[in-house]
Amino acid sequence: MAFDIINWYKNAINFIKDVRMELLNVTWPTRKDTALSTVVVVIAVFITALFLWLVDMIILWIVSLISPS
């Protein structure tokens, strides 16, 4: 039992060391790249929302033609 806990602890420490070493190799985006990506995502979300709204309105119009109330 104690051996399992010690082994688990050693594995956890090795994992954390490996993660720290990998984080040193990461190329982080610049502030400009992050801002540009954010703008692209916001525009894509707006276009998608507009498209879904348009499809919803068309479906609503078709349903109202089929079953007038």
N, CA, C and O of each residue as an XYZ file, in Angstrom:
276
protein
N       0.833     -1.201      0.000
C       0.000      0.000      0.000
C       0.877      1.264      0.000
O       0.668      2.173     -0.802
N       1.845      1.303      0.899
C       2.722      2.479      0.984
C       3.540      2.620     -0.285
O       3.812      3.734     -0.733
N       3.940      1.478     -0.875
C       4.711      1.514     -2.108
C       3.899      2.128     -3.240
O       4.439      2.876     -4.055
N       2.609      1.819     -3.299
C       1.743      2.382     -4.334
C       1.640      3.895     -4.200
O       1.651      4.611     -5.200
N       1.539      4.380     -2.972
C       1.433      5.830     -2.744
C       2.732      6.519     -3.150
O       2.705      7.575     -3.782
N       3.866      5.923     -2.788
C       5.163      6.512     -3.152
C       5.342      6.498     -4.666
O       5.816      7.474     -5.247
N       4.966      5.404     -5.297
C       5.069      5.292     -6.754
C       4.160      6.311     -7.437
O       4.561      6.944     -8.414
N       2.948      6.470     -6.932
C       2.017      7.452     -7.487
C       2.582      8.858     -7.347
O       2.484      9.663     -8.273
N       3.174      9.157     -6.194
C       3.757     10.480     -5.934
C       4.906     10.753     -6.902
O       5.002     11.849     -7.455
N       5.775      9.768     -7.109
C       6.897      9.941     -8.033
C       6.390     10.168     -9.458
O       6.911     11.014    -10.185
N       5.374      9.406     -9.845
C       4.801      9.584    -11.185
C       4.186     10.972    -11.347
O       4.317     11.591    -12.403
N       3.522     11.456    -10.313
C       2.907     12.785    -10.374
C       3.978     13.863    -10.497
O       3.828     14.799    -11.283
N       5.048     13.740     -9.731
C       6.141     14.719     -9.799
C       6.784     14.696    -11.184
O       7.053     15.754    -11.754
N       7.033     13.514    -11.730
C       7.611     13.409    -13.079
C       6.687     14.013    -14.130
O       7.149     14.661    -15.069
N       5.391     13.802    -13.973
C       4.428     14.370    -14.912
C       4.478     15.898    -14.874
O       4.490     16.546    -15.920
N       4.507     16.465    -13.683
C       4.552     17.923    -13.543
C       5.838     18.478    -14.151
O       5.808     19.517    -14.811
N       6.959     17.807    -13.938
C       8.229     18.246    -14.540
C       8.143     18.201    -16.063
O       8.602     19.120    -16.741
N       7.556     17.132    -16.599
C       7.404     17.019    -18.054
C       6.509     18.120    -18.615
O       6.786     18.669    -19.681
N       5.448     18.436    -17.902
C       4.542     19.498    -18.347
C       5.273     20.833    -18.372
O       5.126     21.603    -19.321
N       6.053     21.110    -17.344
C       6.809     22.371    -17.310
C       7.800     22.453    -18.470
O       7.971     23.519    -19.061
N       8.451     21.345    -18.798
C       9.402     21.338    -19.908
C       8.678     21.567    -21.243
O       9.185     22.283    -22.107
N       7.518     20.971    -21.409
C       6.757     21.163    -22.645
C       6.262     22.604    -22.779
O       6.236     23.152    -23.880
N       5.872     23.212    -21.663
C       5.389     24.590    -21.719
C       6.485     25.559    -22.144
O       6.192     26.624    -22.687
N       7.744     25.201    -21.903
C       8.841     26.047    -22.363
C       8.986     26.011    -23.884
O       9.551     26.931    -24.475
N       8.479     24.958    -24.515
C       8.584     24.816    -25.967
C       7.392     25.404    -26.718
O       7.391     25.427    -27.949
N       6.390     25.875    -26.003
C       5.179     26.391    -26.635
C       5.458     27.767    -27.235
O       6.101     28.610    -26.609
N       4.973     27.979    -28.439
C       5.035     29.300    -29.061
C       3.693     29.975    -28.832
O       2.695     29.624    -29.461
N       3.677     30.938    -27.933
C       2.434     31.607    -27.571
C       2.097     32.670    -28.604
O       3.001     33.317    -29.133
N       0.805     32.868    -28.906
C       0.428     33.900    -29.890
C       0.661     35.305    -29.317
O       0.624     35.519    -28.106
N       0.896     36.233    -30.215
C       1.070     37.622    -29.790
C      -0.298     38.229    -29.482
O      -1.337     37.647    -29.796
N      -0.277     39.389    -28.873
C      -1.529     40.088    -28.560
C      -2.291     40.415    -29.851
O      -3.518     40.325    -29.899
N      -1.544     40.797    -30.895
C      -2.172     41.128    -32.179
C      -2.846     39.891    -32.784
O      -3.969     39.976    -33.282
N      -2.159     38.744    -32.741
C      -2.744     37.503    -33.270
C      -4.005     37.114    -32.505
O      -4.996     36.688    -33.097
N      -3.957     37.266    -31.190
C      -5.120     36.926    -30.369
C      -6.294     37.846    -30.680
O      -7.431     37.388    -30.792
N      -6.022     39.141    -30.819
C      -7.090     40.095    -31.136
C      -7.694     39.797    -32.503
O      -8.913     39.841    -32.668
N      -6.854     39.499    -33.473
C      -7.346     39.192    -34.818
C      -8.196     37.921    -34.816
O      -9.248     37.872    -35.453
N      -7.745     36.910    -34.108
C      -8.517     35.668    -34.005
C      -9.862     35.914    -33.336
O     -10.872     35.334    -33.733
N      -9.875     36.769    -32.324
C     -11.125     37.086    -31.632
C     -12.099     37.776    -32.577
O     -13.289     37.461    -32.580
N     -11.610     38.700    -33.367
C     -12.466     39.399    -34.327
C     -13.036     38.408    -35.351
O     -14.217     38.483    -35.692
N     -12.217     37.495    -35.834
C     -12.675     36.499    -36.801
C     -13.770     35.630    -36.189
O     -14.769     35.338    -36.846
N     -13.591     35.218    -34.937
C     -14.592     34.376    -34.276
C     -15.900     35.144    -34.086
O     -16.976     34.595    -34.321
N     -15.819     36.401    -33.665
C     -17.035     37.200    -33.455
C     -17.781     37.375    -34.775
O     -19.007     37.264    -34.806
N     -17.077     37.641    -35.842
C     -17.722     37.799    -37.154
C     -18.354     36.473    -37.600
O     -19.470     36.463    -38.120
N     -17.649     35.367    -37.399
C     -18.187     34.057    -37.785
C     -19.443     33.732    -36.987
O     -20.404     33.192    -37.534
N     -19.438     34.055    -35.706
C     -20.623     33.808    -34.875
C     -21.788     34.674    -35.352
O     -22.920     34.194    -35.415
N     -21.536     35.921    -35.683
C     -22.584     36.813    -36.166
C     -23.178     36.302    -37.480
O     -24.397     36.286    -37.651
N     -22.318     35.889    -38.398
C     -22.800     35.381    -39.690
C     -23.613     34.104    -39.494
O     -24.653     33.926    -40.126
N     -23.141     33.215    -38.618
C     -23.872     31.979    -38.345
C     -25.226     32.271    -37.719
O     -26.228     31.657    -38.086
N     -25.263     33.212    -36.769
C     -26.530     33.577    -36.131
C     -27.495     34.173    -37.152
O     -28.688     33.869    -37.130
N     -26.994     35.003    -38.030
C     -27.834     35.604    -39.067
C     -28.388     34.528    -40.005
O     -29.562     34.564    -40.372
N     -27.545     33.579    -40.386
C     -27.989     32.484    -41.255
C     -29.066     31.646    -40.567
O     -30.087     31.330    -41.177
N     -28.845     31.288    -39.308
C     -29.829     30.475    -38.582
C     -31.136     31.229    -38.385
O     -32.208     30.629    -38.450
N     -31.064     32.533    -38.147
C     -32.274     33.339    -38.025
C     -33.046     33.331    -39.346
O     -34.271     33.202    -39.359
N     -32.324     33.471    -40.446
C     -32.964     33.474    -41.760
C     -33.632     32.122    -42.043
O     -34.763     32.082    -42.526
N     -32.951     31.037    -41.751
C     -33.530     29.701    -41.949
C     -34.763     29.536    -41.064
O     -35.770     28.982    -41.505
N     -34.694     30.005    -39.833
C     -35.826     29.911    -38.920
C     -37.025     30.685    -39.459
O     -38.156     30.206    -39.373
N     -36.795     31.868    -40.011
C     -37.884     32.664    -40.564
C     -38.504     31.978    -41.785
O     -39.721     32.011    -41.970
N     -37.672     31.365    -42.603
C     -38.188     30.649    -43.782
C     -39.032     29.458    -43.348
O     -40.115     29.231    -43.889
N     -38.542     28.701    -42.378
C     -39.312     27.554    -41.878
C     -40.620     28.031    -41.251
O     -41.660     27.404    -41.453
N     -40.588     29.112    -40.505
C     -41.800     29.662    -39.902
C     -42.800     30.061    -40.983
O     -43.994     29.796    -40.845
N     -42.332     30.688    -42.044
C     -43.200     31.097    -43.147
C     -43.816     29.871    -43.823
O     -45.010     29.866    -44.122
N     -43.004     28.823    -44.067
C     -43.520     27.604    -44.702
C     -44.561     26.931    -43.821
O     -45.601     26.496    -44.316
N     -44.296     26.841    -42.531
C     -45.255     26.222    -41.616
C     -46.550     27.025    -41.558
O     -47.634     26.449    -41.474
N     -46.443     28.347    -41.601
C     -47.662     29.167    -41.564
C     -48.476     28.997    -42.845
O     -49.699     29.134    -42.813
N     -47.827     28.704    -43.967
C     -48.562     28.435    -45.210
C     -49.287     27.095    -45.150
O     -50.394     26.957    -45.672
N     -48.662     26.117    -44.516
C     -49.235     24.787    -44.439
C     -50.403     24.739    -43.478
O     -51.442     24.152    -43.779
N     -50.230     25.357    -42.324
C     -51.303     25.293    -41.325
C     -51.650     26.692    -40.842
O     -51.146     27.135    -39.810
N     -52.505     27.390    -41.576
C     -52.924     28.735    -41.134
C     -53.827     28.629    -39.907
O     -54.684     27.751    -39.812
N     -53.606     29.548    -38.977
C     -54.448     29.503    -37.788
C     -55.119     30.815    -37.511
O     -55.863     30.934    -36.538
